[in-house]
């Protein structure tokens, strides 16, 4: 037991952002102790349902990967992944400087129609879809920003978005039926999905949503659909958003553990969970700003979609409405129907007899339809897409699996191969990471900087790119974030746990024989710091912070004084970061691609091929993880816990401390487990 509590000798400093829980937002910003449509009842548009459609000038392609020497499976997609005008322009974002990457849809001409028909004749068996089919997709739970293999469980954001694009051009697809259930992803991914729904509607093909259980995130997506249905017994929880912070200092005092915390940056609140019994003014300021941004954005987008005033939407939420009938009366949903009734409605509108089954194709099968089959291929200019997700570590640990986190040595290999290649005109690095090992972050920053010296590099942020995640992004020529991406967190927290009183209570004794004045700095958890040790600890933390801050200032072409004002460990939303010079543009992947084309001197209307350099997870662990939800959840929790404990050596640049969590339906045991897991992460 003492071994579990012993501070690691090589882990004196970690950057951490404070942990809190935003109920019903399932988005988290935890920072371990570490451093560094608008129509109430719209009608379907069927006039062009069975017409072939022309490919946009920005489409998809698939080829073999000429660069990657490992077995990375490459999927090429084109810059058709468009942003709608739903983005808006935020402060520091200059639309005259950066292209919007807006989705453009064009009909097929006769030759394109013939070519697509011919390719469908030779399509592989698993790519064949019955004409007049409805694409059905269930959006729920965790959504990964990585590509998924055939046998991988869970949903993949790239494949969800790709399915929307393929369906817009597929003459066999007459519409989309979208099941939206409780989500556990962040607001960045939610925004990307919503944008693709709006883009899909430009094709003139219908999209219908169904929400059996609905909170703010689910309704945010559903409000973009042409029609939205719910069963009579649907769970609606549109009560607003909350944020809370939990503290362990009182518990630690009772068991005899004294946290000795040194933080650099007044907003760096990671140590507060251990050191304080209540929320600090600075942490309250940060969390309030984040909550206001998220809630304000939700009100703005929903009011626009429903054609209502923002004040009316807010008043409706404040009434605490849960009855489905009132939601229908207020035009929040189109009608109250069970799933089978919606399917019968679709059959009637599409002209299918009630006795026949509605032809459908699901998300997993449609993900296997190649873009080649739809004629979305053959563009000369190529832009590489490199996706990185999860916690950052320098090397793969013995407890990690192939798909876990960002492994710096693997990432560096890929970056170097792309740098040496003459195939790619530009690179987009897609980041979804709260950070991790500071040394690994710096090594990757260096490699990205070298890559940027040879070709344009654009960073695209998903849910979170903070601390070590932001460290990586700041090496790019331009940074693109979603409105509600969580980023920044440039600060330092360091400390140790003094277990002297705990050891006295349990009768445990530890003695150390050492050489060197500071050799016991992190090894002696059985006593508090000496005065000279505390001074050295504080100086080392200050040194780490200055390195991080100064490098951020250099990368963003800011003075150190200007960077100091926006650093200090504070977490920003993408929109706030843009107004403060930490982010260049607001948008999704397609805007990052449009900027990459601009930097590479590729005409904005010229087709390009996006080459996904991502490994599909098909390991034995991935196969076994699909056996059952309970097994998956338990295994994932244990794997994450063991991985964090195994990889916590070395200075960290991690933002693992704010948790935006959806609490409805969660057991108290789950909440307690999260507290224990986060507590152990602090070691």
Secondary structure, DSSP 8 states (H G I E B T S, - for coil): -HHHHS--TT--EEE----EE-TT--EEEE--S------TT-----TTTTS-----SS-------SS--S---EEEEETT--B-GGG---TT--TTTS---B-------HHHHHHHHHHHHT--GGG---TTEEEEEEEEE-EESS---TT--SEEHHHHHHHHHHHHH-TTEEEEEEEEEEE-S-HHHHHHHHHHHHHHHTTT-EEEEE-SEE-HHHHHHHTTSSEEEE-TT-EE--S----EE---HHHHHHHT-EEEEEEESTT--TTHHHH-SS--HHHHHHHHHHHHHHHHHHHHHHHHHHT--HHHHHHHHHTT---HHHHHHTTSSSEE--HHHHHHHHHHHHT--TTS---EEEHHHHTTS-GGGGT----S-EEEEEEEES-EESS--TT--TTSSEEHHHHHHHHHHHHH-SSEEEEEEEEEE-EEEHHHHHHHHHHHHHHHTTSEEEEEEEEEEETHHHHHHTTSSEEEE-TT-EEE---EEEEEEE-HHHHHHHT--------STTTTTTT-TTS---HHHHHHHHHHHHHHHHHHHHHHHHHTT--HHHHHHH-TT-EEEHHHHHHTTS-SEE--HHHHHHHHHHHTT--TTS--EEEEE------HHHHHTTS-HHHHHHHHHHHHHHHHHHT--S-EEE--EEEE---TT--HHHHHHHHHHHHHHT-
